[in-house]
Amino acid sequence: LGELVGKYRRAHDRWILDAEAARLLPMGPEVVAERQQCHKATAYRRAHRALKRVAQFPLSATIPA
């Protein structure tokens, strides 16, 4: 059970970092890298992961009836 909780916590922490990177990316990758203490390429990867998870609607949801 402890391993499962740890796994969930790491996934949640990663999700939070990804979301924050996506939110801060318009200010520039340097800002994200400085605040999250990572490389600029890592900032881009985190933002990309977060944007892939946001509101993935099926194509039929946007077609008018």
C-alpha positions as CSV (number, residue, x, y, z in Angstrom):
1,L,0.0,0.0,0.0
2,G,2.9,2.4,0.8
3,E,4.3,1.9,-2.7
4,L,1.0,2.7,-4.3
5,V,0.7,5.9,-2.3
6,G,4.2,6.9,-3.3
7,K,3.5,6.2,-6.9
8,Y,0.4,8.3,-6.8
9,R,2.1,11.1,-5.1
10,R,5.0,11.2,-7.6
11,A,2.5,11.2,-10.5
12,H,0.5,14.0,-8.8
13,D,3.6,16.1,-8.2
14,R,4.6,15.6,-11.8
15,W,1.2,16.7,-13.0
16,I,1.4,19.8,-10.9
17,L,4.8,20.7,-12.3
18,D,3.6,20.1,-15.8
19,A,0.5,22.3,-15.3
20,E,2.6,25.1,-13.8
21,A,5.1,24.9,-16.7
22,A,2.2,25.2,-19.2
23,R,0.8,28.2,-17.3
24,L,4.2,30.0,-17.1
25,L,5.5,29.2,-20.6
26,P,4.0,32.3,-22.2
27,M,6.5,34.3,-20.0
28,G,9.3,32.4,-21.6
29,P,11.1,29.1,-21.0
30,E,13.8,30.9,-19.0
31,V,11.2,31.8,-16.4
32,V,9.9,28.3,-16.1
33,A,13.4,26.9,-15.9
34,E,14.4,29.3,-13.2
35,R,11.2,28.8,-11.1
36,Q,11.3,25.0,-11.4
37,Q,15.1,24.7,-11.3
38,C,15.3,22.7,-14.5
39,H,16.7,23.1,-18.1
40,K,14.8,25.0,-20.8
41,A,14.2,21.8,-22.7
42,T,12.6,20.2,-19.7
43,A,10.3,23.2,-19.3
44,Y,9.1,22.7,-22.9
45,R,8.6,19.0,-22.3
46,R,6.6,19.6,-19.1
47,A,4.4,22.2,-20.8
48,H,3.8,19.9,-23.8
49,R,2.8,17.0,-21.5
50,A,0.3,19.3,-19.7
51,L,-1.2,20.5,-22.9
52,K,-1.7,17.0,-24.2
53,R,-3.9,16.3,-21.1
54,V,-6.1,19.4,-21.2
55,A,-9.6,19.1,-22.6
56,Q,-9.3,16.4,-25.2
57,F,-12.7,16.6,-26.8
58,P,-13.9,14.1,-29.4
59,L,-14.3,15.5,-32.9
60,S,-18.0,14.9,-32.8
61,A,-18.3,17.4,-29.9
62,T,-17.4,20.3,-32.1
63,I,-19.6,19.4,-35.1
64,P,-22.9,21.3,-35.1
65,A,-26.0,19.1,-35.0
